[in-house]
Amino acid sequence: MKYGLFFRLKDNKQVDTMVFLTPSGIVAYLKSPSFKKFIPDWIIAVTLGVYFFVVAEHAKPFARQFSLDDLTISHPFATVERVTGINCILISTLVPLFVILGVSLAKAGSSNNRHSSLHNLQIAILGLAVSLCINGVVTDILKNWISRPRPDFLARCGPEAGTPTTGLVDINVCTAPLGIPVFIDGMRSTPSGHSSISFSGLLYLTLWLFGQFKVLKPGAPQPLHHFLLFSLPILLASYIALSRTQDYRHHFVDIILGGIIGIFFAVFSYHRYFHGLWTEDSEKPLDEEATESLLPR
């Protein structure tokens, strides 16, 4: 055996981790039936991801009437956001991705890991992608259908002089002083994309960590610090969501609805691929039987 390619376990068993370290191991896994049966899920996730960035994010919302004396849409336009849209996507994607990768590598030599570590990693990333991509498309569709003005809509609209301050008017009175893209985005308040995206990615991470470390395993209670540490992604998601009310980009109902949507898809995606958090096999993918032979014991 080549030095450095194996981890020695406490019971003197050795587990080959070359599947993580060599291209040949990865290629062999990608050609296996265990991976190929998930190709349709990957195709759907990638297609939805492309649709989200290319189509959904640029679709025009329904133009609703509004009133200049509506105080709920009279807040100032914040030129500096606490968490920008790009930052939200990066945090909600990369933080779970790197944590999942790090934990999977650390657990690769565990004697309790009977199924392939690489397969577990692939399933975990697939679940994250499914949660984020479906959530993103659904959220954007609802944004354009509901088309509620943001709290800073009047600043984006810049109504022309002489516009009646009472009664309803439409977007024809707007001069869009901040630019057309900013003005159009001002009609896409509900639900909050930051809220739904952050919860769909970061809550998924919490669920995965709970499952991998059996935090909710029946019987003896697990260490409290595990519960608190693995719940930190939820706290981060909550901050991202609430920051949108501080920047006057969203009403509170927007972030609540967005959070519900993100939570739903995170829970749905996790339980589509992994055993329940209260089961003895919570760290294993549902198809564990097909993956046990990928690595020698």
Residue pairs with C-beta under 8 A, 6 or more apart in sequence:
1 14
5 16
5 17
5 18
5 21
6 14
6 15
6 16
6 17
6 109
7 14
7 15
7 17
7 108
7 109
8 14
9 15
9 109
9 110
9 111
10 111
11 111
13 111
13 297
15 108
15 109
15 110
15 111
15 113
15 295
15 296
15 297
16 295
16 296
17 108
17 109
17 117
18 25
19 25
19 26
19 28
19 29
19 116
19 117
19 118
19 294
19 295
20 105
20 108
20 117
20 118
25 118
26 118
29 35
29 116
29 118
29 119
29 122
29 294
32 294
33 290
34 116
34 119
34 287
34 290
34 291
34 294
35 119
35 122
37 287
37 290
38 122
38 123
38 126
41 126
41 130
42 126
42 129
44 130
44 133
45 126
45 129
45 130
45 133
45 134
46 129
46 133
48 133
48 134
48 136
48 137
49 129
49 132
49 133
49 136
51 137
52 133
52 136
52 137
52 140
56 136
56 137
56 140
56 141
57 140
59 140
59 144
60 144
60 184
61 143
61 144
61 145
61 147
61 184
61 187
61 188
62 144
62 145
62 147
62 187
63 147
63 170
63 171
63 187
64 147
64 148
64 149
64 187
65 168
65 169
65 170
66 73
66 149
66 153
66 157
66 168
66 169
66 170
67 166
67 167
67 168
67 169
68 154
68 159
68 163
68 164
68 165
68 166
68 169
69 165
69 166
70 154
72 151
72 251
73 149
73 150
73 151
73 152
73 153
73 154
74 151
74 154
75 151
75 152
75 155
75 248
76 152
76 155
76 248
77 152
77 155
77 156
77 178
77 182
77 248
78 152
78 247
78 248
78 249
81 243
81 247
81 249
82 243
82 246
82 247
83 91
83 194
83 239
83 240
83 243
83 244
85 193
85 194
88 193
88 194
88 197
88 198
88 240
89 197
91 198
91 201
91 202
91 236
91 240
92 132
92 197
92 198
92 200
92 201
92 202
92 237
92 240
93 128
93 132
93 201
95 201
95 202
95 205
95 233
95 236
96 128
96 201
96 202
96 204
96 205
96 208
96 233
97 125
97 128
99 205
99 209
100 121
100 124
100 125
100 128
100 205
100 208
101 121
103 209
103 212
104 117
104 120
104 121
104 124
105 117
107 113
107 117
107 212
108 117
112 283
113 120
113 283
114 284
114 288
114 292
114 297
115 284
115 285
115 288
115 291
115 292
115 294
116 291
116 292
116 294
116 295
117 295
118 294
119 285
119 291
119 294
120 283
120 284
120 285
120 291
123 273
123 274
123 285
124 208
124 273
126 273
127 204
127 208
127 269
127 270
127 272
127 273
127 274
128 201
128 204
128 205
128 208
128 269
130 265
130 269
130 272
131 200
131 201
131 204
131 265
131 266
131 268
131 269
131 270
132 197
132 200
132 201
132 204
134 265
134 269
135 196
135 197
135 200
135 261
135 262
135 265
135 266
136 193
136 196
136 197
136 200
138 261
138 265
139 191
139 193
139 196
139 197
139 258
139 261
140 193
142 190
142 191
142 261
143 188
143 189
143 190
143 191
143 193
144 188
146 189
146 190
146 191
147 187
147 188
148 187
148 189
148 190
148 251
148 254
149 186
149 187
149 189
150 156
150 185
150 186
150 187
150 188
150 189
150 248
150 249
150 250
151 189
151 245
151 248
151 249
151 250
151 251
152 186
152 248
152 249
153 186
153 187
153 189
155 178
156 174
156 176
156 177
156 178
156 182
156 183
156 185
156 186
157 171
157 173
157 174
157 175
157 176
157 183
157 186
158 174
158 175
158 176
158 177
158 178
159 169
159 173
159 174
159 175
160 173
160 174
160 175
163 169
163 173
171 187
174 183
176 182
176 183
189 249
189 250
189 251
189 254
190 250
190 251
190 253
190 254
190 257
191 254
191 255
191 257
191 258
191 261
192 241
192 244
192 249
192 250
192 254
192 255
192 257
192 258
192 259
193 258
194 240
194 241
194 243
194 244
194 249
194 250
194 255
194 258
195 237
195 240
195 241
195 244
195 250
195 254
195 255
195 256
195 257
195 258
195 259
195 261
195 262
196 258
196 259
196 261
196 262
196 265
197 262
198 236
198 237
198 240
198 241
198 262
199 234
199 237
199 241
199 258
199 259
199 261
199 262
199 263
199 266
200 261
200 262
200 263
200 265
200 266
200 269
201 237
201 262
201 266
202 233
202 234
202 236
202 237
203 233
203 234
203 237
203 262
203 263
203 266
203 267
204 266
204 269
204 270
205 233
206 230
206 231
206 233
206 234
207 266
207 267
207 270
207 277
208 270
208 274
209 215
209 230
209 233
210 216
210 230
210 277
210 282
211 270
211 274
211 275
211 277
211 282
211 283
212 282
212 283
213 222
213 226
213 230
213 283
214 222
214 282
214 283
215 222
215 226
215 227
215 230
215 277
216 222
216 277
216 278
216 282
217 278
217 280
217 282
218 278
218 280
237 259
237 262
241 255
241 258
241 259
242 255
244 250
244 254
244 255
245 251
245 252
245 255
250 258
273 285
273 286
274 282
274 283
274 284
274 285
274 286
275 281
275 282
275 283
275 284
275 285
275 286
276 282
281 288
285 291
